[in-house]
Amino acid sequence: MVSGVRIEPMQVADLPEVVAIERAAFGEKNRDEKHFLEEMGRPWSRLWVVRDEDSAVRGFLLSWVVTDELQILDVAVDPQVRRRGLGLALMHHTFADARVSEIRLVLLEVRASNLAALTLYERLGFERTRVRRSYYPDGEDGIEMLLHL
């Protein structure tokens, strides 16, 4: 793992930082505090934050456990600290937690244009399984990916 960082369950106090990262990564129309609060109340949701040495939230991961599968819904790292291994650390932590819960498959989808994310996921062993044509509201395709744990 990246030195000086720690990964912890998301807390209500983290929501302003999480939403700021979400908006910086994906734009104003994405998830807000209300959405994350709802997710925190769902027993199948898993929400993690990665903190730097100053305890500031620098990234987060939202996933759902569905029987023996983990569906990764949202991963974002503060654009100011990208390419330092924080997203990779979040993914490894999530996989370790999934293995404890006897999860066998990890699923996600990603924008076809998000080359940095595609590279990360393929480096982690994900395989592209299908293209969802015009999946996003702006018409961009989504790439479905799968990892066997």
C-alpha positions in Angstrom: 0.0 0.0 0.0 1.0 3.6 -0.5 2.9 4.8 2.6 1.3 7.4 4.8 -2.3 6.7 3.8 -5.0 4.7 5.4 -8.3 3.3 4.2 -11.4 3.4 6.5 -15.1 3.1 6.2 -16.8 6.3 5.1 -18.3 8.4 7.9 -20.9 11.1 7.7 -18.2 13.7 8.6 -16.4 12.7 5.3 -19.3 13.6 3.1 -18.3 17.2 2.2 -14.9 16.0 1.1 -16.3 13.0 -0.7 -18.8 15.1 -2.6 -16.1 17.6 -3.6 -14.0 14.8 -5.0 -17.0 13.3 -6.8 -17.7 16.7 -8.4 -14.1 17.3 -9.3 -13.9 13.9 -10.9 -17.3 13.6 -12.6 -19.0 17.0 -12.7 -21.7 18.9 -10.9 -24.6 16.5 -11.8 -23.3 13.5 -10.0 -23.9 12.1 -6.5 -24.6 14.5 -3.6 -24.5 14.1 0.2 -28.0 12.8 0.2 -27.1 10.0 -2.1 -24.1 8.9 -0.1 -26.1 9.1 3.1 -28.7 6.7 1.6 -25.9 4.4 0.5 -24.4 4.4 4.1 -27.8 3.1 5.3 -28.0 0.2 2.9 -26.7 -3.1 4.4 -25.3 -4.2 1.0 -23.3 -1.0 0.4 -19.6 -0.8 1.1 -18.1 2.7 1.2 -14.4 3.4 1.8 -12.3 6.5 2.0 -8.5 6.8 1.6 -6.9 9.4 3.8 -3.5 11.0 3.4 -1.0 11.6 6.2 -2.9 14.8 7.2 -6.2 12.7 7.5 -7.8 14.5 4.6 -10.0 12.4 2.4 -8.3 12.0 -1.0 -10.5 9.4 -2.6 -13.4 7.0 -2.1 -14.9 3.8 -3.4 -18.6 2.8 -3.3 -19.6 -0.8 -4.0 -22.5 -3.2 -3.5 -22.4 -6.8 -2.3 -24.9 -8.9 -4.3 -24.8 -12.5 -3.2 -21.3 -13.6 -4.1 -20.5 -10.6 -6.3 -19.2 -7.2 -5.7 -20.4 -4.4 -7.9 -18.1 -1.4 -7.9 -20.3 1.6 -8.6 -18.0 4.6 -8.0 -14.3 5.1 -7.5 -12.7 8.6 -7.5 -9.5 10.2 -6.4 -8.9 13.9 -5.9 -7.6 15.1 -9.3 -4.8 17.0 -7.4 -3.3 13.7 -6.1 -3.9 11.3 -8.9 -1.3 8.8 -10.2 0.1 8.3 -6.7 -1.4 4.8 -6.1 -4.5 5.9 -4.1 -7.0 4.3 -6.5 -4.9 1.2 -6.6 -4.8 1.1 -2.8 -8.6 1.5 -2.6 -9.1 -1.4 -5.1 -6.7 -3.7 -3.2 -8.4 -2.9 0.1 -11.8 -3.6 -1.5 -10.6 -6.9 -2.9 -9.2 -8.0 0.5 -12.5 -7.1 2.2 -14.4 -9.0 -0.6 -12.4 -12.1 -0.1 -13.2 -12.2 3.7 -16.9 -12.1 2.6 -16.3 -15.0 0.1 -17.0 -12.8 -2.9 -16.0 -14.6 -6.1 -16.6 -12.0 -8.8 -16.0 -8.2 -9.0 -18.0 -6.3 -11.7 -17.8 -2.7 -12.8 -18.5 -0.5 -15.8 -16.4 2.4 -17.0 -16.7 5.1 -19.7 -15.0 4.0 -22.9 -13.0 7.3 -22.9 -11.6 6.8 -19.3 -8.3 5.4 -20.4 -6.7 5.9 -17.0 -9.4 3.8 -15.3 -9.3 1.2 -18.0 -5.6 0.8 -17.7 -5.8 0.5 -13.9 -8.6 -2.1 -14.0 -6.8 -4.2 -16.7 -3.6 -4.0 -14.6 -5.6 -5.4 -11.7 -6.7 -8.3 -13.8 -10.2 -7.2 -15.0 -11.3 -8.4 -18.4 -13.6 -6.5 -20.7 -16.8 -8.4 -21.1 -19.1 -6.2 -23.1 -19.7 -2.8 -24.5 -22.9 -1.0 -23.5 -23.7 1.3 -26.5 -24.7 4.8 -25.5 -24.9 3.8 -21.9 -24.2 7.3 -20.4 -26.7 10.2 -20.8 -24.3 12.0 -23.1 -24.3 9.0 -25.5 -20.9 7.6 -24.5 -20.4 3.9 -24.4 -19.8 2.0 -21.2 -17.3 -0.9 -20.9 -18.4 -3.7 -18.6 -15.5 -5.5 -16.8 -15.1 -8.6 -14.7 -12.5 -9.9 -12.2 -12.5 -13.4 -10.7 -11.2 -13.3 -7.2 
